[in-house]
Structure formats: C-alpha cells, structure tokens
C-alpha cells in the first residue's frame, strides 16, 4: 500500500505579517478610545477632589461657628495654610496632630487628595525636596485672614461664588505649596494679586503663579455651595471676575 503522506499545518510568513498588521491596526483604533477614557477618569477624579475640598471647608466653618479658615494664619490655636486647617476634615487628623500646631512642621507631607491626576507639572509632588505641592488653590476673597464667615460673607450667593480652582504644582519655578503659611506666591491661593481668568494649559515658561491654570480644555472649579463644575475658556473675563468676588453684587453672565 502506498505510504500515507503526512501534512504539517502552520502559518506562513505572509499570513503572520497579515495577522500582525491587523493587530497593529486594531491597536491604533483603540488607542484614542483608551486615551479618552483615561482623560475622563482623570477629570472625574479632579472633580471629586474639589468636591471633597469644598465640603471640608463648609464642615470646617460649621465646626468653628461659621468662621472660615484663613488663607494663611491662625484658626483656634493652630497656625498654618488654608489646606492645613482642612486636614481634620479630609481624614488627615493624625497628620494634623503631628504638626503640633503649625503647618511648617509637615511641609514635606504629600497628600493624594491635594494632587490632581491631570497635573503633570511635578512628578514627585515635592519642590526641591522640601515643600509638598498641591494642584488646588483657595479664593483669597472668600477666606482672607480668617475673619470672613460662612455663608454671611458670601452675599453674592454660595452657588455663584468660586471657592477653589486649579493651579499648577510648579509654575515657572514657583511651587504651589499646600502647607506654606505666609502670604506669597508659594501660598495655595488665587485672586490675591489679580482677578484674571485662568491660563489655558500654559507652558512653564509662560506660566504665571499669580493666576490659576487649567490642565485641559476646560477649568474645573469648586463653588461655595459645595458643587463642582467645568468652565470653558470661552467664558468672559467679566463673568470670571464676578464668580471670584463673594460680595461684589455682580450679575453673572449667560456664559456661567
């Protein structure tokens, strides 16, 4: 009987090239979708962080008989920055206790809640290995020296007044240091030097630490009523300024 011929089944080089090509094509199609999902997740995390900050501030004021914490100064027997005074209200009571009454004692502590996932201005979240940075800043006009009260001082309405906004962790070699407790560009604040609209994703060379910055096509802000929203670059300078002032009596534009 004739010998049975054995056949070997395999993939030819041409078939392998076609398969690899198809895989690369599919990967190219998926990458934009994956990127959009990551961006959306980062934006959601950013809004959640700001939500926690605004609610922590309201809780802090209620605990202190309506007194808002200062941008930099003393609240009760504790001396420090605004974000330092919020530590007990963001589940950071042990760190607050470790500070022993002054935020300077914990200036190197990196706090995840204070970092926006969209902010790539610092990798290790430390400036010169000495000051922990943050991606958020408080509205000077809301807090000032700690003499303002919630909600009595916000006569324009808590839903019409900005409380927090984004700021680069490091902007033109200037840190946004969460525990910095003197009035300076290093302090986590805005609206002290000017009321200008946020910078749209500036480079380090064009970044102004006296202003706020966006990490994408829109700015994310926290309002005094505890809500969070996105603001388009198309917003007018007039409406932006009206959102910052807590007692200016302005009427917000239709672009709010």
N, C-alpha and C positions, 0 to 999 in steps of 0.2 A: 504494500500500500504506500502511496506517496506520502512523504513526510509532511506533517501539518506545519504550515508556516506561522511563526509567531509574529504578531504585530505589537509594536510598542507605541502606546499613546502618550503624547506630550504636547508641549506648547512650542510652537516655532518662534523664532526671533521676531518675525513680523507681527505675530499675534501678541507677543509680550509688549512690543512697542505700542501697539494699539491700546492694550489694556492700561499701560502706564499713562498714555496720552489721555485716555478717558478719565482716569483718576485725577490727573492734574487739572483737567477741565472742570470736573465736579468740585475740586477744592477751590478753584478760582471763583466758582459761582457761590460757594458757601462762605468764603472769607468776608465779603461785605455784610452778609447777614449776621455772622458771628460778631463782627465789629459793632454793628448797630445794637445787638443785644447787650454787649458789654457796656456801650455808652449809655444805654437806657438804664442798666443796672447801677452804674456809677451815679447817674443823675438822681435816681431814686434814693440811693444811699445818702447823697448830698442833701436832699430834701428832708430825709429822716433825721439827719444830724441837726439841721437847722430847726426842725420841729422840736427836738429834744432841748435845744438851747433856749428857744423862746418859752417853752413850758417851764423849764427850770428857772428862768428869770421871773416868771409870774409867781411860781411857788416861793421863790426867794423873797420877793416883795411881800407876799401874803404873810410869810413867816415873820417878817420884820415890820409888821403893822403898816404895810403899804409903801414902805421906803424901798426905792430901787437901789441896787448896789452901785457904787461909783465906777467910772471907767478905770480909775486908779486912785486908791485911797482907802480909808478905814470904814468898815462896817462892823458894828459891835466892837469887839476887841481885836478884830483881825485886819491886818494891813495887806493890801495886795491889789491885783488887777481885777477887772470885771469877771474874767473867766476863772480866776482863783476863787472868788466868792461863790461861784456856782458849783464848785466841786461837791459839796454835800448833797446837791440836788441832781447830780448825774451819776450817782453810785460811786463816788470817789471820796467818801468820808475818811477812809484810812489815810489817803494822801493829804487831805486837808488837815488831819490831826498831826501828821508827820511834819507839816510845815511849821508847827509851833507858833502860829500867829502871824507869819509873814511869808508871802509868796516867793521871796528871794531864796528861801530855803529849798524850794522844789523846782527851780527854773529849768532843770535838765530833764524833768519827767515828761516823757512823750505820752500823750493821751489820745487814743484812737478816735474818740468822738470828735476831737478838735481837728482832725485831718480829713480833708475832702478827698475822696478817691480820684477825682478828676484833676487835682492839683499836683503837677509834676515839677514844681519849682524847687522842691527839695526831696532828696532820696531818703536820707536817714532822719529827716524831721528835726535836725539839730543844726543850729547856726554856730559855726566854729567850735563845735563840740561843747558848747557852753550854754546855749539857750534853746529850749524846745520850742518849736514853731507851731503855728496854727493856720488854718485856711479860712478862719472866720474873724469878723470884727464887729464890735458893737457901735451903735449910733451914739456919738458923743452928746448930741442934743437931747437924747432920751435919758441918759444916765448922769452926765456931768460929774459933779463932785459927790454925788450920793444924796443930795438934798431933794431931788425930784421924787414924786410919789406916783404910785400906780393905782388906778388909772387917772387920778385927778390932774396930773401934769400933762396928760395927753389929750388936750381939749379938741384936737382935730379929729379924734376918734381912733381907737386902737386898731381898727381894721383898715385905716387909711395911713398909718404911720409905720415906717420901717424900723425894725429893731436890730436885725443882723444882716450882714451881707458878706460876700466872699472877698477875700484878699489873699494875694499870693503869700505863701510861707516866706519866700525870699524874693524881694523885688529890688532890682538894681543894687545888690549887695546890702540891702536893708532887711533885717528879719522882722516878721510879724510874730513876736514872742508872746505866747499866751500868758506867761507869768510876769511880764515886765510891768512894774507898778509905778512908773513915773510917766508924766505926760510928755510924750516924744513920738517920733515916727515909728519907733520899735513897739509901741503900745498897740494892742489889738483893738483899734478903734478907727472910725472914719467920721467925716463931717466936722472935724475939729479945725482943719486948715482951710478947707473949701467944701462946697456943696456940689462939685462937678459930678457928672454922670460917670458911671463905671467905664473902665477901659476894656475894650473887647480883645481878649487874649493877646495882650502886648508881649513883645519880646522883653528879655531882661534889660536890654539897652534902652528901650522905650518905656519901661515900667516906672510908674510914679507911686511911691509908698504912701503918699498923702491921699491917694484915691483908692477906690475898690476896683477889682478886676473880675472878669468873667473867665471861666475855664472852658467855655464853649460858645456856641452861637447865641446863647441866652444867659442872663444873670439870674441866679437863684437867691431870693431874699426871704427873710423871716419877718413877719409883721407882729405888731404889739398885741394882737388878739390871739397869738399862738399859731396862726396859719402860715403857710409857706406857699410861694408862687414863683413862677418864672417870669422874667421881664425881658422883652425883646429889645434889641439895640435901637429899634425904630422909636422907642419911647422918647418923648420930647424932653429937653433939658428942664423946662418949666415943670412938667409933671414929676420928674425925678426929684427935683428940689422940694416940691410940695409933699412928696412922700417922706422925705427926710425930716422936715420940720414937724414937731409934735403939737405946736401951738401957734402956727402961722396964720391960721384962718383961711388958707387957700382952698380953692375948689379943684379937685383932681380932674385932669383932662379925660377925654373919652379913651385915650390910649393906655389907661391904667388897667 
